Amino acid sequence: MKKLKYFYVSILLISTVLTSCNYMDIVPDMVATIEGNAFSMRAQAEKYFFTCYSYLPYAGSPYDDPAMLGGDEMWLSPYNNNYSNAKNLATGAQRANEPYFDYWRGAAGGKNLYRGISDCNIFLANIDRVPDMSIAEKNRWRAEVEILKAYYHFYLIRMYGPIPIKDVNVSIEADTKATHVFRNTVDECFSYIVNKMDSIIKLEYLPEVIQDKANEAGRITKGIALVLKAKMAVYRASPLFNGNTDYRGLKDRRGIEIFCPEKTEEQKRQLWSEAAEDCKEAIDFLRSSGLASLYKYTGTEYGADISQITRDVLTLRLALTEKWNSDIIWANTNGWTNENQRQSLPRDIEAAKATNTEQRGNFAVPIKILYQFYTKNGVPIEEDKTWSYTDRFVPRTVGEDQRYRLKTTEQTIGMHFDRELRYYASIGFDGGIWFGQGTNSEDQFLQCKMGQAAANQVTHTWNVTGMFPKKLVHPKTAVSASATGFTAQQYPFPFIRLPEIFLLYAEALNEAENSQSNRDLAISYLDSVRIRAGLRGVKASWRDFSVNPSKPDTQEGLRSIIKQETLIEFAFEGHRFWDLRRWKDALREYNKPITGWNITYSSTVEYYTETLIYQTKFTPRDYFFPIHDGEILRNSNTLQNYGW
């Protein structure tokens, strides 16, 4: 990704000069001179073009992405302060005087997205002046930057709710009152970004696929734009934004309700119908372009004779971690995953390196996340009439029927038996097979009890639950032979994977119309994701194994299934953080306690004691991030979010 790395050397300096600290960015006096240089030739304009890309939030970064460690999907020990912004967010210590992950002004792990929007506006106002470029190339660059501008607005809307739309920069001749803007209503915000996406896509300036992957991988294509538009439309239709009455009465100085709470049920359904149409448009395009095939591992580099179970688990792991596989629609080419893998990998698996104190494996999976994965029969563990829910914490010896998932002859708890393949692909736990780690052994397993290879060796930082987000670790990433660190197989972290558009379409169909035909079509897209995960279809699974066999036949029941499928498929990818919010399920889910195993014990019975680690507290105000108090003081027209 040569070109998208280039701007870090020289471009941000230009960006800093061109933009001011004020988020509305009144154009400085010297802008004419600077713009004259920046757009005097193609080579200079290209630098500015990649400046616009440089504001993309670092998806998957534990330092910069609030969705990785700022929720309840992964947890840190109380003594680990390496990711303090995320940790403070997760533990309810967010604040308005210096917010964590401030993407409005650019601080505490957040990029200044309004500055990014300003740079996009400067680019769009000047690209036509470049003399040594073809019209076709100018149009392509212009389209990409317009999409980036819409995406930056979307990212802010997702965090803050209604925001001030900034379609053009404020002129230097303008009165300073021009920067004292009001927040647009939530409906105005979504109309702006969805319409912007639609208008740019229709111009047909974007390429269908990237031909020169060495230099252009990660740049926006028509498929990326269509999926982004569909995702924006689904968010617009979701309960947090669509007729949300929780913030009724939140009026600005004009007396305008910025959350537009009053909507009829028909108006709400109409937004879901529009979202479904946008999803279908994106899927149809991907299919016509040959881009709609879910990834499947068919290689031999991990051994020609490995079991089918191991192959299927590799498919699910590599769908995230294999560079530019067919699942990847858009990935963060400047957000590599070294830190995620370092902290998701156990200290070691084999006792030979049990003295390793460099590798900590700090990212810990709470027990409540184990519950969201299905049984091997494709239904929730509390619904499966063949799975012993009451014995989920009872240890038992692993037999041959569990081989390739669990280590035979070892003892582990019932929770780990007879689960779906995504459970074993996503989570590393005591007694579970960990394929990879520099070998192709199908018998290599994790040992987490006190005194064993993956157990804690230091006093100030460790895995606090005894379970690891294995999904984030490429199978070729391993603790190094020197036992002092690790070697990582890097991969760009995805913004969007293909299963997302399938599941968004299923959700939109189910919400748009309470009819069996819509449910059947939604289920067909659910099934395509489930089959890749080794499960049967929704109807067959619930009919044969659930205590509630009619669940898929109702809108409410299918809604629950779609949500759970989404949480499973995108575990540890930063989706749960945003999805629980847009569904308005965060109050229920985030307030469930964070628990883990008793990692201070070596015996099986004592180790498998559920232990309270932290009682989280999520309140209605936490659905949206606070705007910095300094911005409220600077501009009295900016209404602070509820509760802050």
C-alpha positions as CSV (number, residue, x, y, z in Angstrom):
1,M,0.0,0.0,0.0
2,K,2.8,2.4,-1.1
3,K,0.8,5.5,-1.9
4,L,-1.6,5.5,1.1
5,K,1.5,5.5,3.4
6,Y,3.3,8.3,1.6
7,F,1.2,11.1,3.0
8,Y,2.5,10.5,6.5
9,V,5.9,11.8,5.6
10,S,5.0,15.2,4.2
11,I,1.3,15.8,3.8
12,L,0.1,16.4,7.4
13,L,2.3,19.4,7.6
14,I,0.3,21.0,4.7
15,S,-2.9,20.0,6.4
16,T,-1.9,21.6,9.6
17,V,-1.1,24.9,7.9
18,L,-4.3,24.9,5.9
19,T,-6.6,24.3,8.8
20,S,-7.1,26.1,12.1
21,C,-8.0,24.9,15.6
22,N,-11.6,26.0,15.1
23,Y,-13.6,23.1,14.0
24,M,-15.4,25.3,11.5
25,D,-12.0,26.2,10.0
26,I,-12.2,29.8,8.8
27,V,-9.8,29.8,5.9
28,P,-6.5,31.5,6.9
29,D,-5.0,34.5,5.1
30,M,-2.3,32.5,3.4
31,V,-4.6,29.9,1.9
32,A,-4.5,31.3,-1.6
33,T,-0.7,30.9,-1.7
34,I,-0.8,27.4,-0.2
35,E,-3.6,26.2,-2.4
36,G,-1.8,27.6,-5.4
37,N,1.2,25.4,-4.5
38,A,-0.8,22.3,-3.4
39,F,-2.8,22.2,-6.7
40,S,-0.2,23.6,-9.1
41,M,0.7,20.1,-10.4
42,R,-0.6,16.5,-10.2
43,A,2.2,15.4,-7.9
44,Q,1.3,18.1,-5.4
45,A,-2.4,17.5,-5.7
46,E,-1.9,13.8,-5.1
47,K,-0.3,14.6,-1.7
48,Y,-3.4,16.6,-0.8
49,F,-5.6,13.8,-2.1
50,F,-4.0,11.4,0.4
51,T,-4.3,13.9,3.1
52,C,-8.0,13.5,2.8
53,Y,-7.6,9.8,3.3
54,S,-5.3,10.4,6.3
55,Y,-8.3,11.2,8.6
56,L,-9.8,7.8,8.3
57,P,-10.2,6.5,11.9
58,Y,-7.9,3.7,12.7
59,A,-10.4,0.8,12.7
60,G,-9.3,-2.0,15.0
61,S,-6.8,0.1,17.0
62,P,-7.0,-0.4,20.7
63,Y,-5.6,3.1,21.1
64,D,-7.8,5.0,18.6
65,D,-11.0,2.9,18.0
66,P,-13.4,3.2,21.0
67,A,-15.2,0.1,19.8
68,M,-12.4,-2.3,20.5
69,L,-11.8,-1.9,24.2
70,G,-14.3,0.8,25.1
71,G,-17.3,-1.6,25.5
72,D,-17.7,-4.9,27.2
73,E,-16.4,-7.4,24.6
74,M,-12.8,-7.4,25.8
75,W,-11.6,-6.4,29.2
76,L,-8.3,-5.3,30.8
77,S,-6.8,-5.9,34.3
78,P,-7.2,-3.0,36.7
79,Y,-3.4,-2.5,36.6
80,N,-3.2,-2.1,32.9
81,N,-3.1,1.5,31.9
82,N,-1.7,1.2,28.4
83,Y,-5.1,1.8,26.8
84,S,-6.4,4.4,29.3
85,N,-8.8,6.1,26.9
86,A,-10.6,2.9,26.2
87,K,-10.5,1.7,29.7
88,N,-11.9,4.9,31.1
89,L,-14.7,4.7,28.5
90,A,-15.5,1.1,29.3
91,T,-15.6,1.7,33.1
92,G,-18.0,4.7,32.8
93,A,-15.4,7.4,33.4
94,Q,-16.2,9.4,30.2
95,R,-16.3,13.1,30.8
96,A,-17.3,16.3,29.0
97,N,-14.3,18.5,30.1
98,E,-11.8,16.4,28.3
99,P,-13.7,13.6,26.5
100,Y,-12.0,10.3,25.6
101,F,-12.0,9.6,21.9
102,D,-12.7,13.2,20.9
103,Y,-13.3,13.0,17.2
104,W,-15.1,16.4,17.2
105,R,-11.9,18.4,18.1
106,G,-9.3,15.7,17.8
107,A,-7.9,14.5,21.2
108,A,-7.5,11.6,23.5
109,G,-7.4,9.0,20.8
110,G,-9.7,10.8,18.4
111,K,-8.9,12.4,15.1
112,N,-10.2,15.9,14.3
113,L,-12.8,14.8,11.7
114,Y,-14.1,18.3,11.2
115,R,-10.5,19.2,10.1
116,G,-10.6,16.2,7.8
117,I,-13.9,17.5,6.4
118,S,-12.4,20.9,5.9
119,D,-9.4,19.5,4.0
120,C,-11.9,17.5,1.8
121,N,-13.7,20.8,1.1
122,I,-10.4,22.5,0.1
123,F,-9.5,19.6,-2.2
124,L,-12.9,19.6,-3.9
125,A,-12.8,23.4,-4.4
126,N,-9.4,23.2,-6.1
127,I,-8.9,19.9,-7.9
128,D,-10.2,21.3,-11.2
129,R,-7.3,23.8,-11.2
130,V,-4.6,21.1,-11.6
131,P,-3.2,21.3,-15.2
132,D,-1.6,18.0,-15.8
133,M,-4.4,15.6,-15.0
134,S,-7.1,14.1,-17.2
135,I,-10.7,14.8,-16.5
136,A,-11.4,11.1,-15.8
137,E,-8.7,11.1,-13.0
138,K,-9.9,14.3,-11.5
139,N,-13.5,12.9,-11.4
140,R,-12.3,9.7,-9.7
141,W,-10.4,11.6,-7.1
142,R,-13.3,14.0,-6.6
143,A,-15.7,11.1,-6.1
144,E,-13.4,9.4,-3.5
145,V,-13.0,12.6,-1.5
146,E,-16.8,13.2,-1.6
147,I,-17.3,9.7,-0.2
148,L,-14.7,10.3,2.5
149,K,-16.4,13.6,3.5
150,A,-19.8,11.8,3.8
151,Y,-18.1,9.0,5.8
152,Y,-16.5,11.5,8.2
153,H,-19.9,13.1,8.8
154,F,-21.4,9.6,9.4
155,Y,-18.7,8.7,11.9
156,L,-19.5,11.9,13.9
157,I,-23.3,11.2,13.7
158,R,-22.8,7.7,15.0
159,M,-20.8,9.1,18.0
160,Y,-22.6,12.3,18.8
161,G,-26.0,12.1,17.2
162,P,-27.0,15.3,15.3
163,I,-24.1,17.4,14.3
164,P,-23.5,20.6,12.3
165,I,-23.2,19.7,8.6
166,K,-20.2,21.2,7.0
167,D,-20.6,21.0,3.2
168,V,-18.4,24.1,2.5
169,N,-15.8,25.9,4.5
170,V,-16.4,29.3,6.0
171,S,-14.8,32.2,4.0
172,I,-12.2,34.4,5.6
173,E,-14.4,37.4,4.8
174,A,-17.3,35.9,6.8
175,D,-18.3,37.3,10.2
176,T,-17.1,35.2,13.2
177,K,-20.8,34.6,13.9
178,A,-20.7,32.3,10.9
179,T,-18.9,29.8,12.9
180,H,-21.5,29.8,15.7
181,V,-23.6,27.2,14.0
182,F,-26.4,25.1,15.3
183,R,-26.5,21.3,15.2
184,N,-28.7,20.0,12.3
185,T,-31.5,17.7,13.2
186,V,-30.8,13.9,13.0
187,D,-33.0,13.6,10.0
188,E,-31.2,16.4,8.2
189,C,-27.9,14.8,9.0
190,F,-28.8,11.4,7.6
191,S,-30.5,12.9,4.6
192,Y,-27.3,14.8,3.8
193,I,-24.9,11.9,4.0
194,V,-27.2,9.3,2.2
195,N,-28.1,11.8,-0.6
196,K,-24.4,12.7,-0.9
197,M,-23.5,9.1,-1.3
198,D,-26.3,8.5,-3.8
199,S,-25.4,11.5,-6.0
200,I,-21.7,10.5,-6.2
201,I,-22.4,6.9,-6.9
202,K,-24.7,7.8,-9.8
203,L,-22.0,9.8,-11.5
204,E,-20.1,6.5,-12.2
205,Y,-16.7,8.0,-11.5
206,L,-15.6,5.3,-9.1
207,P,-13.9,2.1,-10.3
208,E,-15.7,-1.2,-9.8
209,V,-12.6,-2.9,-8.6
210,I,-9.0,-2.0,-7.7
211,Q,-6.7,-3.2,-10.5
212,D,-3.4,-1.9,-9.0
213,K,-3.6,-3.5,-5.5
214,A,0.1,-2.8,-4.8
215,N,-0.6,1.0,-4.9
216,E,-4.3,1.4,-4.6
217,A,-5.6,-1.2,-2.2
218,G,-7.8,0.5,0.4
219,R,-9.0,3.3,-2.0
220,I,-12.8,3.7,-2.4
221,T,-14.6,1.7,-5.1
222,K,-18.2,1.7,-6.3
223,G,-18.8,-1.4,-4.2
224,I,-17.4,0.2,-1.0
225,A,-19.6,3.3,-1.7
226,L,-22.7,1.3,-2.2
227,V,-22.2,-0.7,1.0
228,L,-21.4,2.4,3.0
229,K,-24.6,4.0,1.8
230,A,-26.6,1.0,2.8
231,K,-24.9,1.0,6.2
232,M,-25.8,4.6,6.7
233,A,-29.4,4.0,5.7
234,V,-29.6,1.1,8.2
235,Y,-28.3,3.4,11.0
236,R,-30.8,6.0,10.0
237,A,-33.6,3.5,10.4
238,S,-32.3,2.0,13.7
239,P,-34.1,2.7,17.0
240,L,-31.4,5.0,18.3
241,F,-32.0,7.5,15.5
242,N,-35.4,6.6,14.1
243,G,-38.1,8.2,16.3
244,N,-36.1,7.9,19.5
245,T,-38.3,9.5,22.2
246,D,-35.7,9.2,24.9
247,Y,-34.4,12.7,24.1
248,R,-37.7,14.4,23.7
249,G,-37.4,18.0,24.8
250,L,-33.8,18.3,23.9
251,K,-34.2,21.6,22.0
252,D,-31.6,24.1,20.9
253,R,-31.8,27.9,21.3
254,R,-34.1,28.1,18.3
255,G,-36.6,25.8,20.0
256,I,-35.9,22.9,17.5
257,E,-35.9,19.3,18.6
258,I,-32.7,18.1,17.1
259,F,-33.5,14.4,17.6
260,C,-36.9,14.7,15.8
261,P,-38.6,12.2,18.2
262,E,-42.1,12.3,16.7
263,K,-42.5,9.7,14.0
264,T,-45.4,7.4,13.1
265,E,-44.9,3.7,12.8
266,E,-45.3,4.0,9.1
267,Q,-42.6,6.7,8.9
268,K,-40.3,4.4,10.8
269,R,-41.0,1.5,8.5
270,Q,-40.4,3.6,5.5
271,L,-36.9,4.3,6.5
272,W,-36.4,0.5,6.9
273,S,-37.8,0.0,3.5
274,E,-35.4,2.5,2.0
275,A,-32.5,0.8,3.9
276,A,-33.5,-2.5,2.4
277,E,-33.5,-1.1,-1.1
278,D,-30.0,0.3,-0.5
279,C,-28.8,-3.0,0.8
280,K,-30.2,-4.8,-2.2
281,E,-28.6,-2.4,-4.6
282,A,-25.2,-3.0,-3.0
283,I,-25.6,-6.8,-3.0
284,D,-26.8,-6.8,-6.6
285,F,-23.8,-4.8,-7.7
286,L,-21.4,-7.0,-5.7
287,R,-22.9,-10.1,-7.4
288,S,-22.8,-8.7,-10.9
289,S,-19.1,-7.8,-10.3
290,G,-18.2,-11.2,-8.9
291,L,-17.5,-9.8,-5.4
292,A,-20.2,-11.5,-3.4
293,S,-18.5,-14.8,-2.5
294,L,-17.9,-15.5,1.2
295,Y,-14.3,-16.5,1.8
296,K,-13.5,-20.2,2.1
297,Y,-10.1,-21.6,2.9
298,T,-9.0,-24.2,0.3
299,G,-5.2,-24.1,0.6
300,T,-2.6,-26.5,1.8
301,E,-0.1,-24.1,3.5
302,Y,-1.4,-25.3,6.9
303,G,-1.0,-28.9,5.9
304,A,-2.7,-31.0,3.2
305,D,-4.0,-33.6,5.6
306,I,-5.6,-31.5,8.3
307,S,-9.2,-32.4,9.3
308,Q,-12.2,-30.8,7.8
309,I,-13.1,-29.3,11.2
310,T,-9.7,-27.5,11.3
311,R,-10.2,-26.3,7.8
312,D,-13.6,-24.9,8.6
313,V,-12.2,-23.1,11.7
314,L,-9.4,-21.7,9.6
315,T,-11.9,-20.4,7.1
316,L,-13.6,-18.4,10.0
317,R,-10.3,-17.1,11.4
318,L,-8.8,-16.2,8.0
319,A,-11.9,-14.4,6.9
320,L,-10.7,-11.6,9.2
321,T,-7.0,-12.1,9.2
322,E,-6.0,-13.1,5.6
323,K,-5.0,-10.1,3.6
324,W,-7.5,-9.0,0.9
325,N,-9.5,-12.2,0.9
326,S,-12.9,-12.3,-0.7
327,D,-14.7,-11.3,2.5
328,I,-12.9,-7.9,2.7
329,I,-14.8,-5.1,1.1
330,W,-12.9,-2.3,2.6
331,A,-9.9,-2.4,5.0
332,N,-7.8,0.0,6.9
333,T,-4.4,-0.1,5.1
334,N,-2.8,2.2,7.7
335,G,-4.2,0.4,10.7
336,W,-2.1,-2.8,11.0
337,T,-2.8,-5.2,13.7
338,N,0.5,-5.8,15.6
339,E,-0.8,-4.6,18.9
340,N,-4.1,-6.5,18.7
341,Q,-2.3,-9.7,18.0
342,R,0.3,-9.2,20.7
343,Q,-2.4,-8.7,23.4
344,S,-4.7,-11.4,22.1
345,L,-2.1,-14.1,22.0
346,P,-1.5,-16.1,25.2
347,R,1.9,-15.9,26.9
348,D,2.4,-19.3,25.5
349,I,0.7,-22.6,24.7
350,E,3.5,-25.1,25.4
351,A,5.2,-25.3,28.7
352,A,8.6,-25.1,27.0
353,K,8.2,-21.3,27.0
354,A,6.4,-20.9,30.3
355,T,9.0,-18.4,31.6
356,N,8.0,-15.8,28.9
357,T,7.1,-12.6,30.7
358,E,7.2,-10.3,27.6
359,Q,4.0,-11.7,26.1
360,R,1.0,-10.8,28.3
361,G,-2.2,-11.5,26.4
362,N,-4.0,-8.6,28.1
363,F,-7.1,-8.7,26.0
364,A,-9.5,-10.8,28.0
365,V,-13.0,-12.2,27.0
366,P,-15.7,-11.9,29.6
367,I,-17.8,-15.0,30.3
368,K,-21.0,-13.2,29.1
369,I,-19.6,-13.1,25.6
370,L,-19.5,-17.0,25.6
371,Y,-23.3,-17.0,25.9
372,Q,-23.9,-15.2,22.6
373,F,-22.4,-18.1,20.5
374,Y,-24.7,-20.9,19.4
375,T,-24.5,-24.6,20.2
376,K,-23.3,-26.9,17.4
377,N,-27.0,-27.1,16.4
378,G,-27.2,-23.4,15.6
379,V,-29.5,-22.2,18.3
380,P,-28.8,-20.3,21.6
381,I,-27.5,-22.4,24.4
382,E,-30.5,-21.6,26.6
383,E,-32.9,-22.8,23.9
384,D,-31.2,-26.0,22.7
385,K,-33.2,-28.9,24.1
386,T,-30.3,-31.3,23.5
387,W,-27.6,-29.2,25.3
388,S,-27.4,-29.2,29.1
389,Y,-27.5,-25.6,30.1
390,T,-27.7,-26.4,33.8
391,D,-24.3,-28.3,33.5
392,R,-22.5,-25.5,31.7
393,F,-20.1,-24.9,34.5
394,V,-19.5,-28.6,35.4
395,P,-16.1,-30.0,34.4
396,R,-15.9,-33.2,32.4
397,T,-13.3,-35.1,30.5
398,V,-13.0,-34.5,26.7
399,G,-13.7,-37.5,24.5
400,E,-12.9,-38.2,20.9
401,D,-16.2,-36.7,19.7
402,Q,-14.8,-33.3,20.6
403,R,-11.4,-33.7,19.0
404,Y,-10.1,-30.8,16.9
405,R,-12.1,-28.5,19.1
406,L,-11.0,-29.5,22.6
407,K,-7.9,-31.5,23.8
408,T,-8.9,-35.1,24.4
409,T,-8.4,-36.6,27.8
410,E,-8.2,-33.1,29.4
411,Q,-10.9,-31.7,31.7
412,T,-12.8,-28.6,30.9
413,I,-16.3,-27.3,31.6
414,G,-19.6,-28.1,29.8
415,M,-19.7,-24.5,28.4
416,H,-17.0,-25.4,25.9
417,F,-18.6,-28.6,24.6
418,D,-20.7,-28.9,21.5
419,R,-20.5,-25.3,20.5
420,E,-20.6,-23.9,16.9
421,L,-17.3,-23.5,15.0
422,R,-17.2,-19.7,15.4
423,Y,-16.9,-20.3,19.1
424,Y,-13.7,-22.3,18.6
425,A,-12.5,-19.9,15.9
426,S,-13.0,-16.8,18.0
427,I,-12.1,-17.7,21.6
428,G,-9.0,-19.2,23.2
429,F,-9.7,-20.9,26.5
430,D,-8.3,-23.5,28.8
431,G,-8.4,-26.9,27.2
432,G,-9.3,-25.5,23.8
433,I,-7.3,-26.4,20.6
434,W,-5.2,-23.4,19.4
435,F,-4.2,-24.3,15.8
436,G,-1.2,-22.3,14.5
437,Q,1.4,-20.7,16.7
438,G,4.1,-21.6,14.2
439,T,3.0,-25.3,13.9
440,N,0.4,-27.3,12.0
441,S,-0.4,-29.4,15.0
442,E,-4.1,-30.2,15.6
443,D,-3.4,-31.3,19.1
444,Q,-1.9,-28.0,20.4
445,F,-4.1,-26.7,23.2
446,L,-4.3,-23.8,25.6
447,Q,-3.4,-24.3,29.3
448,C,-4.5,-21.4,31.4
449,K,-4.7,-22.6,35.1
450,M,-2.2,-21.1,37.5
451,G,1.3,-22.4,36.9
452,Q,0.6,-23.5,33.3
453,A,2.0,-22.1,30.1
454,A,-0.6,-19.4,29.5
455,A,-1.1,-18.4,33.1
456,N,-0.1,-15.1,34.6
457,Q,3.6,-14.5,35.3
458,V,3.8,-10.9,36.3
459,T,2.1,-8.9,38.9
460,H,0.9,-5.8,37.0
461,T,-0.6,-6.9,33.7
462,W,-2.3,-10.1,32.6
463,N,-5.4,-11.7,31.1
464,V,-8.0,-11.1,33.7
465,T,-10.7,-13.6,32.7
466,G,-8.5,-16.6,31.4
467,M,-9.9,-16.3,27.9
468,F,-8.4,-14.8,24.7
469,P,-9.9,-13.3,21.5
470,K,-8.2,-15.8,19.3
471,K,-10.1,-14.5,16.2
472,L,-7.8,-11.4,16.1
473,V,-4.7,-13.6,15.9
474,H,-3.5,-14.7,12.4
475,P,-2.8,-18.5,12.6
476,K,0.9,-17.8,11.6
477,T,1.4,-15.4,14.4
478,A,3.3,-17.0,17.3
479,V,5.3,-16.5,20.4
480,S,8.9,-16.2,19.2
481,A,11.4,-18.9,19.7
482,S,13.4,-16.8,22.1
483,A,10.4,-16.7,24.4
484,T,10.7,-12.9,24.8
485,G,8.1,-11.7,22.4
486,F,6.2,-12.7,19.3
487,T,6.3,-12.6,15.5
488,A,3.2,-11.3,13.8
489,Q,1.6,-12.0,10.4
490,Q,0.2,-8.6,9.8
491,Y,-3.1,-7.8,8.1
492,P,-5.2,-4.7,7.4
493,F,-8.1,-4.5,9.8
494,P,-11.5,-4.4,7.9
495,F,-13.9,-1.5,7.9
496,I,-16.4,-3.8,6.2
497,R,-16.6,-7.5,5.5
498,L,-19.0,-9.1,3.1
499,P,-21.3,-10.8,5.7
500,E,-22.2,-7.4,7.1
501,I,-24.2,-6.3,4.0
502,F,-26.0,-9.7,4.0
503,L,-27.0,-9.3,7.7
504,L,-27.9,-5.6,7.3
505,Y,-30.2,-6.6,4.4
506,A,-31.8,-9.3,6.5
507,E,-32.4,-6.9,9.4
508,A,-33.8,-4.2,7.1
509,L,-36.2,-6.7,5.4
510,N,-37.5,-8.0,8.7
511,E,-38.1,-4.4,10.0
512,A,-39.6,-3.0,6.8
513,E,-42.6,-5.3,6.6
514,N,-44.0,-7.8,9.1
515,S,-44.7,-10.5,6.5
516,Q,-43.7,-14.1,5.9
517,S,-42.3,-13.3,2.5
518,N,-39.9,-10.7,3.9
519,R,-38.9,-13.1,6.7
520,D,-38.2,-15.9,4.3
521,L,-36.0,-13.6,2.2
522,A,-34.2,-12.3,5.3
523,I,-33.6,-15.9,6.4
524,S,-32.0,-16.8,3.1
525,Y,-29.3,-14.2,3.7
526,L,-28.9,-15.3,7.3
527,D,-28.5,-18.9,6.1
528,S,-25.7,-17.9,3.7
529,V,-23.6,-16.7,6.6
530,R,-24.6,-19.6,8.9
531,I,-23.8,-22.3,6.3
532,R,-20.2,-20.9,5.9
533,A,-20.0,-21.3,9.7
534,G,-20.9,-25.0,9.5
535,L,-24.5,-24.5,10.7
536,R,-27.8,-25.6,9.2
537,G,-30.4,-23.0,8.1
538,V,-32.4,-21.0,10.6
539,K,-35.7,-22.8,10.1
540,A,-34.3,-26.3,10.3
541,S,-32.2,-25.5,13.4
542,W,-35.1,-24.0,15.3
543,R,-37.5,-26.7,14.2
544,D,-35.3,-29.6,15.3
545,F,-33.4,-28.3,18.3
546,S,-35.0,-25.2,19.9
547,V,-37.6,-25.2,22.7
548,N,-39.1,-22.3,20.8
549,P,-39.4,-23.8,17.2
550,S,-41.7,-21.0,16.0
551,K,-39.3,-18.2,16.8
552,P,-38.2,-17.5,13.2
553,D,-41.9,-17.1,12.2
554,T,-42.4,-13.8,14.0
555,Q,-40.9,-10.4,13.4
556,E,-39.8,-10.1,17.0
557,G,-38.3,-13.6,17.1
558,L,-36.4,-13.2,13.8
559,R,-35.2,-9.8,15.0
560,S,-33.6,-11.5,18.0
561,I,-32.0,-14.2,15.7
562,I,-30.6,-11.5,13.4
563,K,-29.1,-9.6,16.3
564,Q,-27.4,-12.7,17.7
565,E,-26.1,-13.7,14.4
566,T,-24.6,-10.3,13.9
567,L,-22.9,-10.3,17.3
568,I,-21.5,-13.8,16.7
569,E,-20.2,-13.2,13.2
570,F,-18.5,-9.9,14.1
571,A,-17.2,-10.8,17.6
572,F,-14.1,-8.7,18.5
573,E,-14.3,-6.6,15.3
574,G,-15.7,-3.5,16.9
575,H,-19.3,-4.0,15.8
576,R,-20.9,-4.9,19.2
577,F,-20.0,-1.5,20.6
578,W,-22.0,0.4,17.9
579,D,-24.7,-2.3,17.3
580,L,-25.8,-2.4,20.9
581,R,-26.2,1.3,20.8
582,R,-28.1,1.6,17.5
583,W,-30.5,-1.2,18.6
584,K,-30.9,0.5,22.0
585,D,-29.9,-2.7,23.7
586,A,-26.8,-1.2,25.5
587,L,-28.6,-0.5,28.7
588,R,-29.4,-4.1,29.1
589,E,-26.2,-5.7,27.8
590,Y,-23.6,-3.3,29.2
591,N,-25.0,-3.5,32.7
592,K,-24.4,-7.2,32.9
593,P,-21.4,-7.8,35.1
594,I,-17.9,-8.5,33.7
595,T,-16.9,-11.9,35.0
596,G,-14.1,-14.5,34.4
597,W,-12.6,-17.6,35.7
598,N,-10.7,-17.7,39.0
599,I,-7.3,-17.5,37.4
600,T,-5.4,-17.7,40.7
601,Y,-6.2,-21.5,41.1
602,S,-4.6,-24.5,39.5
603,S,-7.3,-27.1,40.2
604,T,-10.1,-27.6,37.7
605,V,-13.0,-27.1,40.1
606,E,-11.6,-24.0,41.7
607,Y,-10.4,-22.5,38.4
608,Y,-13.8,-22.8,36.9
609,T,-15.5,-20.6,39.5
610,E,-17.2,-17.6,37.9
611,T,-15.6,-14.5,39.5
612,L,-16.8,-10.9,39.4
613,I,-14.2,-8.6,37.8
614,Y,-16.2,-5.4,37.3
615,Q,-19.8,-4.2,37.5
616,T,-20.2,-1.8,34.6
617,K,-22.7,1.0,34.6
618,F,-24.3,2.3,31.4
619,T,-26.9,5.0,31.5
620,P,-29.0,6.7,28.8
621,R,-26.5,9.5,28.4
622,D,-23.8,7.0,27.4
623,Y,-25.5,6.3,24.1
624,F,-23.8,9.4,22.7
625,F,-20.4,10.9,23.4
626,P,-20.2,14.3,25.1
627,I,-19.1,17.4,23.1
628,H,-16.1,19.0,24.7
629,D,-17.2,21.7,27.2
630,G,-14.8,24.1,25.5
631,E,-16.8,23.9,22.3
632,I,-20.0,24.6,24.2
633,L,-18.4,27.7,25.7
634,R,-17.0,28.8,22.4
635,N,-20.3,28.4,20.6
636,S,-23.4,28.9,22.7
637,N,-25.5,27.6,19.8
638,T,-24.0,24.1,20.2
639,L,-26.4,22.1,22.3
640,Q,-24.7,19.6,24.6
641,N,-25.8,16.0,24.5
642,Y,-28.3,14.7,27.1
643,G,-26.8,14.1,30.5
644,W,-23.4,15.8,29.9
